[in-house]
Amino acid sequence: MKISRKRFINSIFATTTTIAMSSSIVTALDKPKYKAAIIGRTGGGDYGHGYDLIFKGIENVQVVAIADKNPQGLEKASVRSGALKKYTDYKEMLEKEKPDLVSIAPRHPDCHAEMAIAACEVARGIFLEKPMAETVEDCDKILNAAQKRNVKIILAHNRRWTKDFIKVKYLLKQGLIGEVREVIIHGKQDFRSGGEDLMVLGTHDFDLLRFYFGDPLWCFASIRANGKDISKADIRKGNEPILVAGDSINAMYGFNNNLVVNWVSIKRNDHWNKNFSKVEKWAFEILGTKGIIFYQSGLDFKWINSPFLSNSAAITDLPEPDNFQLEPYQTHPIRSLIHSIENNTQPICSGYDGRWTIEMVSAVYQSQRDKQRIDLPLTDRRDPLRNWV
């Protein structure tokens, strides 16, 4: 089965078709009804990867309202989402509707902190498009607001509920490739190579690393622009309006058990940064002592039953993990969010997980700025791009 980028994004809308029958399962009619609201921003990040539709197919959720200051965008999104009411001011919507669940959908993170903090005043759970916020400081503010009212937050790092990526976690734990000795991750490396790739798409990679291997211990990085180390003059707004720097990045992260991960996004003057095929450059290899698992966006997961890449004759499809069975809440973010509310746990990609990805981005810039290895979690919470000396 091919894993295309389209399928990867659309996986968030997949619903569970088979549920094991047991006395512990409560029917949909017995479940409480949750009021949901959506915040979008047409022309300023819009609705992310279709996150005006994130509540579709969830039988115990009703979309009561949607907010978007752009009237045309609001009208279209209200039709798509089936929202009962429309608002041009999201704060007014939150105050009047007091929804249980809120989808903060804009792709651009400059508004995320303000929207999330406002939603924490009324909601029980928040679905938040990634990246969580522009800075670690903003992530801290969001989590402080959520902690005060025990609001659950789930981030849109959708590999955590995509079955094929979950299978890899099981296979690693079951020792398919032995001990993991090294990981190499290749950014998408399109026209956004370097700093923008790091923030927009690299956060997916960093969340996956923590999903598989736990918290990183340190970061050491090199950032260049036009072949030279970046300086304060290289800090700019990206094509997506996020503060970034550099067109080429090599970032190294250390994990427990002597595991080192290399994340790379580079600019070249030939065809490298163009979409020259349907197969994207966004990829990774997990190298173990017994075998290698690798993934490339647009292709299957594969593995080699050998610790050497040169043994290409051994390339085959990944096997099924032993005893692999997922609960419905493990395969859909809103089901996970509701499960966390009802059981007072954290969802499968919590706000704390989201903050970690921004810390890992910030550590890259801190390492280049200070010319040294940076310990994680960060002690200096200030944004290095806004505090470049």
N, C-alpha and C positions, 0 to 999 in steps of 0.2 A: 504494500500500500504506500503510495507516494505521499510525502509530507510537504506540500507546497506552502508558500507563505500565506496564500489565501486561506488554505485549510487551517494553518496555524492560528491566524487571527479569528476565523470563524468558529474555532473550537470553543470559544467562550459561550456560544449559543447552543452548544450540544446539550441535549437533555437525555436523561437516563431512561432507557426504554424497558429495562428489565430490573425489577427489584425483588430480592429474595423475600418470600413470604415468611413472616414469623410473628409471634404474639407481641413483639416489641415494636412493630411498625404501626404507626397511627395513620389512619386514612386521611386523605386530603380534607374531607368534610370536618374532621375533628381538629384540624390544625387552626391556630389563631390566624386571623387576617392581618396582614401588614399593609399599612399605607405607605406608598412609595412616591418620591418626587425626583425629578431630574433637573439638573442645572447644566445648561449648555451655553456656548458663546460663539455664535456664528460669526466668522471672520476673525476669531481670536482663539483658534484651537477647536472650534466647532463642537462635535460630539465624539471626539477621539475615534476609536475604531468601532463606531456604531454603538456607543454606550448609551444612547437613548433607547436602545432595544434590550438592554441588559436584563430587564425584568420579564421579558417575554417568556412564556411557557412555565413560569413559576406559579403554581396553582393557588398558593395562599398569599399572593401579593397583588395589590391593585394600585396602578399608577393614578394617583389622584391629581397630580399637577406637574407642570413643566415650566421652566423659566428660561428666557433668552431675551436679551435686550434688543435683538434684531427682530423686528416684526415678521419679516418674510421667513427668516430661519425658524422662528418660533412656530409659525403656522405649519410649516412643512414637518417639523419635528413632532408637533402635537399629533399630527395625522399618523406618522410612523409609529409613535409610541402608544397611541390610544389614550393619552392623558385626558382626564376629565376637565381640567381647568388650565388656563394659560396666564402666565405672568411675564411682564417685562423686567421685573425687579425680583431677584431671587431671595433677597432678605424679606421682602413682603410676603412672598410665597411661604417661606419657612415659618414666619411668625403666624400667618393665618391658618396654614394647613397642618403644621406640626407633624410632619411625616415621621414614621418609624424608620424608614430606610431612605437614603439619599444617594443618587448617582451623581458624582461630580465628574462630568464627562470631558471638559475641554482638554485637548491634547497639550496646549501650551501651559507650563506649570506656574507662570507668573501670578496666576489668580488662585492657585490651589490652597495656599495657606489661609487667605481671607475667607474663601468659600467653606473650607473644612472647619475652621474655627466657628463660623456662624452656624453650620449644620450641627456641630457638637452641642449647641444650646438646646436643640429640640429632638434630635434623632437618637435612635438606639444603635444604628449601624450605618456605615458609610462605605460605598464603593468609590474608589478614587483612581482616576486614570494616572498612569505613570508618565514621567517621573514624579515622585511624591511631591516635591517642591524644588525650587531653584537652589536652596542652600540647606545645610545641616541645621542652621539656626531656625529656619522656617519649619523644618521637620520637628524640631524640639518643641516649638510653639504648638503645632498641631497635636502632638502626643500629650503635651501638658493639658490642653483643653479636653482631649478625649479621656484622659485619666480622671479628671475631676468628676465626670458623670458616667464613667464606665462605658463609654461609647466604643463599639468595636469598629475597626477600620480594616478593609481589605484592599490591597493594591492590585492593579491590573497587570501584574507580571504573570501572564497566562500559561507559561510553561508548567507552573505548579499544578494546574488542573488539566493538563493535556496528557492523555493516557500514555503516549509513547515516551514522553520525558519522564513520567513517573516510573515506567517499566525500567528505565536505566538505573534509577535510584535503587530499585529492588535488586537488579542484577549486580550492581556494585556491592551491595550489602551481602549478597549471596556468593560473592567471590568469583564471578565469571572470569574476570581478567586478573585475578590475584590482587596484590596490593597496588594501589595507584601510586605511580612514581612521578608522573608529570602530566600537566594539562596545558594544551595550547588552544587559545580561542582567537579566531579571526573575526574582526568587526566587519560590518557590511561593506565599508570602504567604497561607498559611492561618492557623489559630489560633496557629501558631508564628512569626509574622512577626517580623522583626528579628533579634535575636541567635541564637535557636534555628534559624531558617531559615538563617542564615549558616553555622552549624557542621554541621547535619544534612544539608542539601541544597546549600548554597553550596560545600562542598568538591568536589562533583561539577563545578560550574561552573568552579572555579579550576583543577582538574586539566585540564578541557577547554581552558581558555585556554592553558595551558602546552603542551598537546598540539598546538595550532594555531599558537601565536605565540612559543613559547620562554619564557624566564624573565622575570618582571616586574622592573622596575627600582626602582619606588617605589609607595607607597600614600598616599592622602590621603582621610580619611573623616569622616563626621558620623554620630553615633549619638544618637538621641533616645528618651525614654520619656515618654509623655503630653505630647508636644509640647515638651519641654525637654531640653537636653543632659543626658546621664546623669552621675551621680555614683557614688561608692562605694556609696551606699545602694541603688542600682538593680541591683546585682549579685545574681543569684539562681540557683537551680536551675531548669532548664527543665522542660517536661512530660516530655521525655526527660531523665534526670538528668545534665545537663551544665551546667557553670557558664556563664551567659550574662548579657547585659545589653542593654537597649533593645528597643523594639518597632518601630522604624523605622531603617533604615540606608541611607545613600548612600555607597558606597565607590568610589573612583576609583583605577585602576591604570595606571601607565605602562609601556609596552613599547618595544622597539627600533622604529626607523623612525617615530618620533613617533606611535605608536599609543596611544590612550587608551581604556580600557574602563571603563564605568560599571556597577556591580552595585547593584541596588536591591531592597529589601524593606521595605514600608511598611504601617503600620496605618491604617485608616480606620474611621470610626464607622458607615458604612452596610454594605452587603452585601459589600464588597470582600474581606474576609477569610473569607468563607464559601464552601463548595463549591456555587456557584450553577449550575454546568453541568458536563458531563463533560469539557469543555475546561479544562485547568488554566492558571493564570497563569504557570507556570514556562515561560519562553520566552527567546529571544534573537534579535537582529538583527545581522548582520555587514554593515556598510555599506562598499562599495568605490567606487572612482572610476568603474567601469563598470556596476556592478550591486549588488544586495543579496540576501544569503541570509538566510532567517529560518526559525525553528523554534518550534513551540509544542507542549508535551506534550499528546498526544491527537490531533494533526493531522499531516499530511504535512510534510516539509521542502518549502519552496517557494523560488523566487527570482524577482527582478524584473530584467529585462534593461535596467535603467536605474538611475542613481545616485539617483533621486528616489522616495521612498515614494508620492508623489501619483500616480505613473504606474501605478495599480493594474491597468490593462488589460493590462500586460505580465507579470502574475503567471503563473507556470507551474511545472511539476514540474522538479526538478533533473535535468540531463542526467547520463548516465553518464560518469565520468572516462575519459580515454584510458588504455589499457593497465592497466586496474584488475583486479588478481588478487591474492588473499590466500592465504598459506600457512595450513595448519590451525592452527599455533600462534598466528597473529594473531587468531583468532576465538574462542578459549576460554582462560580464565585458567590452568587447570591444564596445558594443553598448552604455554602460554607459559612457565609455571614450570619444567616439565620441560625444555623447550628451553634455558632459561637455565642450568639445572644441567649439562646435557650439553655445552653450548658455553661455559660460564663467561662468560656475558653477563648483562645485566640484563633482567628480564621487561618486558612492555609497559607495566605501571604499577608501577614498583619502589617499594621503601620510601623511596627518595630523592624520588620523585614524591609519595608520600603525605605525607612531611614538609613538602614545599613547600606543600601545601594548608593545613596547620596554621599555617605561617609567614604565609600570606596572611590567615588569620583573625586571628592575633595582631597583625599589622600594623594591622588595622582598629581594634582596641581601643587599641593604642599611639598611633595617630594622634589618636584622640579624647581620650585621657587627656592627651597632651602638647601638643595643639593645634598639630600641625605635620605636615609630610610626613615619612614614614618610608621610609628607603632599604631595599631588599631585595637580597640576603638579610639577615636581621636580625643585627645585632651584639649586641643585648640579647636573650638567649635566654629570659629569665625570663617567666613568664606574666603579662601585664598585669592580668588580673582578680584574681589572687592577690597582686599587688604594686601595687595601686592606691594612689596617694598623694593 
